[in-house]
């Protein structure tokens, strides 16, 4: 049986406003619906992995405000172990302010709140969680030194590291050298390397020691680079309702496939399918597909290459 998946990352409440189009700088536009959904890249990826069939343990922080109980309950309801989710007195839970246009495209501003208080010491105290794990999943909505500590513990315990480098930022080569699977979108990869050509950027990252680079391209699918191996998987044509958490759906399903010992191609295909399903639904965590839904989708759609 595969080991469990550890997710270290952010837990946010998403505050979503629907509008016909995104405003220009200095412009006010009228919105329509307003909704709240549990979110945060860390929590989204934890739920995505749990729904995709993984055994998931989450490490993170929430505040002591009105959002905290709902955020933790959302994780528990989806089968995520929250033993290592800390309540932070005097702090607000993280929030994401999301504007969603008529095409399903989004803009997002994140206020980190309690996420910014997740420390390397917190990770050290939860080090037993890494024992027996198959995969560690990380993003960048928590302090970078905390990300680094989680990676170091993963390496000590022989755990594969998946990094989704979002929000986009430059990263030291010493950190990238510890990553087994880097999953950026095209913009994040360009910011990370200063290169616009995906193949050159992927080569540059791998020269630092990163194992594989899996670049999500939205409507253009995904391209995978590992050493001299390169392949692309086309997107699935589906009606787009909401693109929030599509990348998180990919990462969660990908992580489960890797934890089960599946090939890199099969993991990317399952992630690609999960992302396609998620954009057909509203909300972050509510859009994330189950293992049965991913299996059924792949059975109904031929391989996209």
C-alpha positions, 0 to 999 in steps of 0.5 A, spaced: 500 500 500 502 506 498 504 511 503 500 517 505 501 524 502 503 530 507 501 537 505 504 543 508 501 550 506 495 555 506 488 555 508 484 560 506 477 563 505 475 565 498 471 571 497 468 570 490 465 576 486 462 574 479 462 580 474 461 581 467 469 583 466 475 585 470 475 592 472 481 596 469 486 600 474 482 606 477 475 603 475 469 600 479 464 595 476 458 592 478 458 585 480 453 580 481 453 574 485 457 574 492 460 567 494 464 564 500 468 557 499 474 554 503 480 555 499 487 556 499 492 553 495 495 548 500 488 546 503 485 545 496 491 541 494 490 537 500 482 536 498 484 534 491 488 529 493 484 526 498 478 526 493 482 523 488 484 517 493 490 519 497 491 518 505 492 526 506 495 529 512 495 537 512 500 541 516 498 549 516 495 554 521 488 558 521 486 564 525 481 564 531 476 568 527 469 566 524 472 563 518 476 558 522 471 553 524 468 552 517 475 552 514 477 546 518 470 542 518 471 543 510 478 539 510 475 534 515 469 533 511 473 531 505 477 526 509 483 530 510 487 529 517 487 536 521 491 533 527 497 538 525 492 544 523 494 549 528 489 555 531 492 561 532 490 566 537 489 573 535 490 572 528 485 572 522 485 566 517 487 567 510 483 570 505 483 570 498 479 576 494 477 573 487 474 576 481 471 571 476 468 574 470 463 571 465 468 567 461 470 563 468 477 567 468 479 570 475 484 575 478 486 573 486 489 577 491 491 573 497 491 576 505 496 571 508 493 572 515 495 566 520 498 562 514 504 567 514 505 565 522 507 557 520 514 557 522 520 552 521 519 550 528 512 548 527 514 543 522 519 540 526 514 539 532 510 535 526 516 531 524 513 524 525 508 526 520 513 525 515 515 518 517 512 513 512 509 518 507 510 517 500 509 524 497 510 531 500 506 537 497 508 544 497 506 551 495 508 558 496 503 561 500 507 560 507 514 563 509 519 560 504 523 558 510 518 553 512 517 550 505 525 549 506 524 546 513 519 541 510 523 539 504 529 538 508 525 533 513 522 530 506 529 528 504 531 526 511 525 521 510 526 519 503 519 522 501 518 525 494 517 532 494 512 536 489 512 543 489 507 548 486 511 554 485 505 559 486 504 565 487 510 566 482 517 568 485 524 567 484 527 561 488 534 559 490 537 553 486 539 550 493 531 549 494 530 547 487 535 542 487 531 538 493 524 538 488 522 531 485 516 534 481 516 542 480 509 543 477 508 551 475 504 554 470 507 557 464 508 564 467 511 561 474 516 558 470 518 564 466 518 568 472 522 563 476 528 562 470 527 569 466 526 565 460 519 565 456 521 558 452 518 552 456 524 547 454 529 552 455 526 554 462 525 547 464 532 545 462 535 551 466 531 548 472 533 541 471 540 543 471 540 545 478 537 538 480 530 538 479 527 532 477 521 533 473 518 539 470 511 539 469 508 545 466 500 546 466 498 550 460 491 551 461 487 550 455 493 548 452 494 542 456 500 540 460 508 539 457 512 534 461 520 535 461 524 530 465 532 529 463 531 528 455 524 525 455 519 531 453 512 529 452 505 534 451 498 532 453 493 536 450 487 539 454 480 536 454 475 541 451 470 542 456 465 548 458 469 553 463 465 555 469 470 557 473 478 556 473 479 557 480 483 551 483 484 547 476 491 547 478 490 545 485 486 539 482 492 537 477 497 537 483 492 533 488 491 528 483 498 528 480 500 527 487 496 521 489 498 517 482 505 518 484 504 516 491 501 509 488 507 508 484 504 510 477 508 513 471 510 520 470 505 520 464 500 517 467 500 521 473 500 527 468 494 524 465 490 524 471 492 531 473 490 533 466 483 530 467 482 532 474 483 539 472 478 539 466 473 536 471 474 542 476 473 548 471 466 545 469 464 547 476 464 553 481 468 554 487 475 552 489 474 546 493 467 544 491 470 543 484 475 538 486 473 531 483 473 524 486 477 518 484 471 515 481 470 521 477 477 522 474 476 514 472 470 515 469 472 521 465 479 518 463 474 512 460 470 516 456 475 520 453 481 518 449 488 520 451 490 527 449 497 527 446 
